[in-house]
Amino acid sequence: MTTRKFIATCKQSIHDHDQETLFNAVGDFAEFCYAEPTDVIADDMVVDFIASSISSPEFREMMGSWRLLLLIEYNWSTFKKHQLTKFLRMFQLYYSLFIDPMAWFTISEILGEYYCDSEALKVLKVLSTSEEEGPRSLIPHAFEHIVKSAADHSVSSMALHELMAMRNDQSYQVIQEVSISIERLKAVGKL
């Protein structure tokens, strides 16, 4: 699947709210990128398309939108620093505006497990104050990943501090997620 065909297929599936076609296009394109010895996934046209999709209300209101975000996970190592910085800004601006909880989960995984640095921590601190309970409830999971895996011990410590601070959240759902993350950290000896 060529880059242009991938983008055209995704645009149509977003317009039609057709999550199955979107999922198949992402899979086919990821397979194509894996088979080709090029950095086609890190092409600015692809990055710009993903970023513009994230900023699109039509995309954020689509169930299954998270499937496009999987390209970032699948191909993390091929993106350039400036492209990852672009995604990071987009996540901070639009995370809470997605309606599909799997989008929140996918973004929290990307922030905590893949970025796993001080810049992601800054974004997560902002997102932890979201007015919406649902999006806020997935932030402890991202902090947990940073506590477990951050190369910089000070970043790990700050993430733990932020996670512990969320124990005082007004939402029972958020407090439950914090408790789950704390238990998992205890289980791996990080607490």
Sequence and secondary structure as in RCSB ss.txt:
>XXXX:A:sequence
MTTRKFIATCKQSIHDHDQETLFNAVGDFAEFCYAEPTDVIADDMVVDFIASSISSPEFREMMGSWRLLLLIEYN
WSTFKKHQLTKFLRMFQLYYSLFIDPMAWFTISEILGEYYCDSEALKVLKVLSTSEEEGPRSLIPHAFEHIVKSA
ADHSVSSMALHELMAMRNDQSYQVIQEVSISIERLKAVGKL
>XXXX:A:secstr
  HHHHHHHHHHHHHHT HHHHHHHHHHHHHHHHHSSS GGG HHHHHHHHHHHT HHHHTSTTTHHHHHHHHHT
GGGS HHHHHHHHHHHHHHGGG   HHHHHHHHHIIIIII SHHHHHHHHHHTT S HHHHHTHHHHHHHHHHH 
SSHHHHHHHHHHHHHGGG S HHHHHHHHHHHHHHHHTT  
